[in-house]
């Protein structure tokens, strides 16, 4: 990774990973540090440990990574695709999805992959995995870098995440904002930071929970002001709708000046729902010229929990002395 950055690489594809643990490991730290000090974007596979939750691999679990899950040709999430939430803090991962099931590519003779893959035709094989999905996103990122030479890795990531197309049957921790849509991304001039919101973990019971507010900053990379209409839609752990008062916005419309930014606050109220578990909010900002800016967020409501105490008793049912 350091060598690629030193040579001025715009995009680094990492179709690799290992088990993630709570906290920041050396690989995650390096992805974050190199992303902060350079314009390089690291596109990293989410891992193939699905379908269980909390199976995002490292270093795809890094904040700065553009983390990619896998879908099939019908846009359905692949069973093996690593899912969030991220261990330790419950953050949304992956960021997006891309085709990663039965992907055909050249087979290097006598290679390990040639022996693992399914023969598709002479000299070609088919493989499945998030390692196949990540290069699709790296290619899309490279095209954006060519279209916008002044953009750095953060802008490219923001454009791809904001323009992705969601699958309404999937949660944020399964798909991020959805499947990449390069046709939309090349037209995208408004992006948002951060690319996802984490409202944290609230302990049982929830009647006295305090509202949690996070800020989103919309950036207009174009040459004309853009007016956006904002909407927030929440989903409970079963995929059902939540009361409108659970996720609220500080404004429903705003104008982002050309070359400038405008912010909006998003508040999660965990005293509202009757269920517990992981709740998702999908935020959409729509504007002139077909601008659609998408963001996801999650909040975890602890299930009904009680502290247990154990007392030792003698054969007469009395607490022993001492």
N, C-alpha and C positions, 0 to 999 in steps of 0.2 A: 504493500500500500504506500509506504514512504517513497519507494522508487518510482511508482507511477506518478505520484504527486510531483516529485522532483523533476520528472520529465515533462510535466505540463499536461498530463492527461485530463481531459474534461470529464470523462465518465469512466468509472471503474466498476466492472461487473464482478461480483463475488457470488458464484454459485456454489457456496459451501456453508458450513455451519456445524455447530455442536450444541450440546445441551446448555440451556441458559439457566442461570441461578439468580436469586435476588441480589441486587447490587450491581455495580459496574465492574466488569472483568476487563483485563488488559486489551482485548480486541475491541470491545465496545468503546473503551476509553480512547483508543487510537482512531477509530472511525469518527468519533465526536471531535477530537482534537484536530485531525487533519481537515475535516469539513469546515471547522471554524477558521482555520488559518490559511485556507486555500479556496479556490473556486471549484474544486473537484467534487463531483457527486458520486456517492457510493450507492450502487444499486445492488441489493442483497436478497437472496432467497430466504423465504420464511421458514424453510425446513419441511420435512416430510413425516412429522410425528403425529399428524392428525389422526382421527377426528376429535380427539379430546381437547378441551380448553387448556390454555396455558402452555401451549407446545411450540411457541415461537423459538427458533434457535438463535444462538449468538454467533456472529455479531449483528444479525438482522434485528436484534432487539435494541440496538443503539438508537438513541433519539434522532440523530442526524441521518441515519440510513433511510433510503427509500426502499421499504421492505415489501416484497412481492409474494403474494399467494398465488395458487394455481387454480384455473378453471378449465372446463372442457370446451369443446367446440360449440356447445349449446349455452355456454355461459354459466353452467352450474359448478359450484365449488367442488373441486376434487377431494375425495375422501381423505387423502393423505396430506392435504395442505395444512401447514401449521397454523394454529389459531391463537388469538389472544384470550384473555388479557395478558399483558406482560407481567412476569412474575415480580413480586416485590412492591409494585405501585399501581398495578391494574391499568396501565396506560393502553391506549388502542394500538394494536398491531395485528395484521399487516397494515400498510398504508393503502395499497391497491392490489388488484389481481390482474393476471394476464394468462393467455393460453399456455397450459403446461401439461396437457394430457395427450399422449400419443403424438408427440412432436417428431416429425421426420427430419433427419439431418444426415450429413455425410458420415460414413463409418470408417474410421481409420483402421486399416487392416491389422489384425492380431492385437488390437487394443483391448483393455479391460472392458470398456463400454461396448465394443462391438460384440463381445460375448454376452453381455447383459441385455442388449437391445433386441427388439423384435425386427427381423429382416423385413424391410419395406419393399426394396427392389435392389438390383445389383449395385452394391456400393453404398447403399443407404439403409438406415435403421430408424426405428421409432422408439423413443424413450418418454417416460413420464416422470414428473417431479417439479418442484418449485425451482430447481436448477435449470429447467427448460423455460420456465415462465420469466425469470429475471432477465435473460438476454433480450426478450421482446421489449421489455421496458427500457433496457439500456439502449436499444436501437431507437426507440421513440425519443429518449432523452438526447441522443446524438443528433437527431434531426432538429429538435428544438434548439440545441446549441448552435447548429449551423444556421438556423433561421434568425436567431437572436445572439449574435457574437458577444454582445455586452452582458448577457445574462450569466450569472454564476450558478453553482449547483443548487443553492437555496431557491432561486427563482425558477429553475427548471423543475425541481421537485414540487414546488408549490403549484405550478401550472398543471402538471400531470395529475396531482392529487385532486386539485379543485375541479378539474374537468372530467373526472372519471364518471362512468355510468353505473349507478347502483343497481343491484338485484334486490327487489323488494322482499324476497324471501330470506335474505341473509342479514345477519347482524353486523355491526361495525367490527367486532372482533373476529369475524369470519372473512370479511372482504375489505375492511377499511372504508374508503369512499366508493369503491366499486371497481369495475374493470376499466382499464385505461382506454381512452378514446382519443387517438392521435389527431383525428380530423377536428375534434373540438379543441384540443390542446393548442394546435397551431393558430387558432383564432382567439385564444384566451389572452386577454390583456389585463384582467383583474385576478389577483391571487389573494390568499389569506394566510395569515400567520397567527398562531401555530396551525399546522395542518389537521390537528385533532385536539380535543379538550378532555382533560381528566379531572373530574370533580371529586375524586377520592373515594374513601371508604368511610361509611358512617356506621356506628355501633348500635346494636339493639338496646333498648327500644328506640323508636324514631319520633315519638311525640314531641320531644324537646330538641330535635335537630335544628341547627341553624342553617339558613340558606347559604349556599356556596356560589360565589360569583367568579367567573373567568372572563377575560377580555380577548376579543378577536380583532385583529388589525387587517383591514382590506387595503391592498396596495394596487394602484392604477399604473401599469407600465406603459399605457398608451399615451397618445398625444391629445386626447379629448376627455373632458369630464364625463363620468359615468354615474348615473343615478341607479341605485339598487333597491329593490324591494326584498325585505327579509322575512323568512318564515322558519319556524322551529316545530318539528314534529317528533314527539317522543314515542318510545315503544317499551312495553314492560318485558320481563323475562320470557313470557310466552309469545311475544310478538304482537300483543294487543296494544291498542291505543291507551295513552295515559291522560289524566286530566290536563287541560291546557295550562293550568297554574303550576304544573310541576317544572316546566322549562319555559322561561320567559326572557324576552329581549328588552333592552333599554330603549330601543327604537325599532320601528318597522320599515323605515325608509331612510336612505342617506345618499349623499352625493360624494363620490370619491374624486378629488381633483386630479387632472392629468399630472402624472409624475409624483403624486402625493399619496397620503394615507388617511383613512378615517377608521375609527374604532367603534365597536359596539360591545356592550356587556351582556353576557349570558348567565342567567341565574338558575340554579337547580334547587328545588325545594323538596327534600326527601320526607317531609311530614305528610305529603299529599297522598301517595299511593297506599293501597291496602296490601300489596304483595311485597315480597323482599327478593333480593337477587340483583342481577345486573340490568340496569335501565340504560337505554340508548337514546340519544337525541341526534336527529339529522337536521342540519341547518342548510338552507338554500338561499342564496342571494341571486336574484335575476335582474337583468338590466338590458339596456339597448344593445343592439347588435348581436343578440343571441347569447349574451354572457350568462353562464350558469356557474356559480361558485359554490362548491359543496364542502361541508365540514361535518365531521362526526364527533360525538362526545359520549362519555359513559360515566355513570356513578354506581357504586356498589353499596347496596343496603344489606347489612348483615342480617342473616336469618335469625329467627327467634332463638335466643341463647340465654342460658342461665349458668351461674357459678355453682358448682357442687362442693359440699363440704363433707368429709368423712369423719365419723366419730367412732372410736373403739369402745366396745362394751364387753363386760365380763359375762360369765355364764348366767348370772342373775339379772342381766340387763342393766347393770350399773356401770358407770364410767369408772375405770380403775384409777386408783390414786397415783398421782405422779405421772 
